[in-house]
Amino acid sequence: MDDGSELSLSVAHIVRRLKGSHLHAQIERRAKECLHQPEIRLDSLREDVRRFLRTSGWERQLQNAVYRELQVQRPPSHPAAPLEHLKEPLAYMRKAQACWEKRVLKSLNSMSAELGVPLARMRPAAEQKELTSKWNEMGTDEPDLTSFRPVFAPKDFLEVLISLRNPNYDSSEDVGVRSHWGLIQVPLDVRDIPQLRRAYAELNLTTGQLGIDDHAHIHPVVVEQDSAAAQQYSRQGCSTGLRADLWALILNSNNQPQDAMHYEQLTAGVVQHDLLVDSLIYKDVKLTASNDDYYFVFEDFLYQVLLCFSRDTAVLEHFKYNSATPPRSFVQGKGEDEECAVVYPPNGVIPFHGFSMYVAPLCFLYNEPSKLYSVFREMYIRYFFRLHSISSSSSGVVSLCLQFERLLQTHLPQLFYHLRQIGAQPLRIAFKWMVRAFSGYLSTDQLLLLWDRILGYDSLEIVAVLAAAVFAFRAENLMEVTSLGSAEAVLADLSTLKVMPLIQIFLFATAI
Amino acid sequence: MAGKVKWVTDIEKSVLINNFEKREWVQVTENDDWNFYWMSIQTIRNVFSVDTGYRLSDDQMVNHFPNHYELTRKDLMIKNIKRYRKELEKEGSPLAEKDENGKYNYLDFVPVTFMLPSDYNLFVEEYRKNPSSTWIMKPCGKAQGKGIFLINKLSQIKKWSRDSRTSTFVAASSGKEAYVISLYIDNPLLIGGKKFDLRLYVLVTTYRPLKCYMYKLGFCRFCTVKYTPSTSELDNMFVHLTNVAIQKHGDDYNHVHGGKWTVSNFRLYLESTRGKEVTSRLFDQIHWIMVQSLKAVAVNASPSLTSSTANDRILKYNLINDTLNIVAPNGDVPDCRWNRSPPREALGNYQVLYDEELQAQSDHGERDLRTRSGQSLGSKGTKGSAGARPPAATWK
């Protein structure tokens, strides 16, 4: 298929996506309104209207919207590609994901049955009223959560990833020096240091990294409101005063009144219905964020975001390109008829232990709930979902794990070998960092610098690179340890690490 | 060096004792020839009371200035600030400038405050100007949040109304302890919907010339309960008061983090949500208030040395360590003739807040604002932005 038809396919796809959107309606309205203006002439109507839209900033908004569509979901490369290929091209990965999902859903259902708690129930009026009055301080509620267990913990998920096998790949021939010492045994294509150096050229040791310097004035990127430019800027780190605006710009999350309205509707949904997953969320927040030195302050915000998130059916969109499929459950009393199946929870995402840590760092940037919500949701459907679903995506957790292991094995073979010998497979320690994109492990200012690069490069790869860089940094101490426990101890506290120097040295100063 | 420093303390806290022992100082009793005495407030009071007339010898050092209560007692503090402001006004100092409403441009850092019962009538006059306002009552001699309450009706402080000519140091037998009453600020900055205060440590090594250091690792203390200005919550001290001592008994007190944030977290949050300029200005103003208060002789003398969490213990240990390094560099026996200029390396996590001597020296040389000692304060200066800080003449 030639480039021309691929391009027109993409264009058609994007047009389809944006047609009928709120932005479309707004631009149409503005275009109609501008007809009254004197500088719009009939004989040059098209050019004049176009110029008007450009100077009034609407073209830029359209540009940002198109950019967003390109980022979030690559248009199909072939008109005949089945939808499931968009989610995940490799059959064995799809199968593994489906299996995993079944397990998770089963766990949820049996919890519901055991505890006698329905998956969803309507709240009685008195309870609704109480919740409304307590909306801003749900953290003071002390429901009895002792019998609730998280549906799964990262280490359960790791076991599944370790057991992944490509049935078409015979690795038995691969014994010896070139064999893979790590836990991930699937042959995905991951980048090595020379390739990473090219891809992350802006992180070169000789290039200044921001986040340190003052920017007393508003950067032109913000003034221009250009998503693509903001993304490029973010590669070298955002200045603390500008980060909130820049991230919102990159994510095209721009304070539309319908966003605030949508958020209000979601909060109404929370008040009306109680979901079983709500208890899971409560428990997760209480166990993780509430005990964190940085994030405990924002406990209430976390409930406000996550409870709404569970009910947001707009999130279902992202399953088009997520290898996962939203779990379905059956409404009680209506039998097992497929037509009576509903997605559960409404957004199709079952939270697991540590989930709230995806939201927590954002509380340092946004103190208005609906804005915080918008930005989080966009971050989730672009990046975070990849950290807990099985796929071949280069930003997917499987690739990150493999990349981490390969980087370590290639550049710190002695260390890897030693750790392996003492029963301390590096991935077993690094996995929990990567699944959370390091949230809760790094100090907040450092975490934000890391997430600047996730956004700037539109990829989670940097997370794997950092994980390897941390091991490289503590290599000396790690060589001395003789057990998994002591290895964990050496790597228990990452709160003093400075991420950018570590990454830069690992990528650009490692001898190859 | 004449020998090891001999120390005494009547406060049995590990953060102190560990620091003395690690320097291999020798513990003695108060009747011995001691060099260094870390005293509790009561001891200071006894030792330096007017009757005893105790004087330190040249090789002795204590952890509080004898007049520390000028800083501890709230009524004395307010008196000192009011007097200081009047003095500056009399001198015609630009610092005492007022705006068209009579508010101080640069010295407006204390809300409207009166002493009770002595200023009762003045208070009532002010109260009547705005009868729906809330006021906060604080006992003069107590700390850690004890005895504080809020009022919004005159009837709530009836018992301070009679005998307004009684002196503020009223005897306990009359049943009317001295209080200060201030206008309550009901729109505080909230983070995560919660109210918080700042606990910053300042070390003063000499008043004349004034040399003071601020510990860089201060912290914010959060209320565990959501802040609400509603009157029904006036009685809920967990909402309004942030002292850990009070918060510790609330149901939601979390023993892992103690409801605290480091000042650098706070700074990151502010810069991220409000911008760098506003944040820099805020910190400049905070430092400004500290120096002016010290000049008016007004600082609280009794930081809690009780550690509530492991992190807290580490912080206080390091704080005492850095403090001792400044006041007794090289672990030397104190000598009152020492000029109290510690070498830069000895500062640890303290930064110079104000050094009057250095200030005076730089005035004789070339006048370059960037090299003055005050420049080492975290922010890069206000770069001439409009704010409460006056230009050039500031630090004198």
Interface residues (C-beta under 8 A of the other chain):
Chain A: N136 E137 G139 T140 D214 H215 A216 S239 T240 G241 R243 A244 S290 N291 D292 D293 Y294 F296 V297 F298 E299 D300 F301 C363 F364 L365 Y366 N367 T444 D445 L448
Chain B: I191 G192 G193 K194 F222 V225 K226 D252 N254 V256 H257 G259 W261 S264 N265 L268 Y269 E271 S272 T273 G275 K276 E277 T279 N311 K380 K383
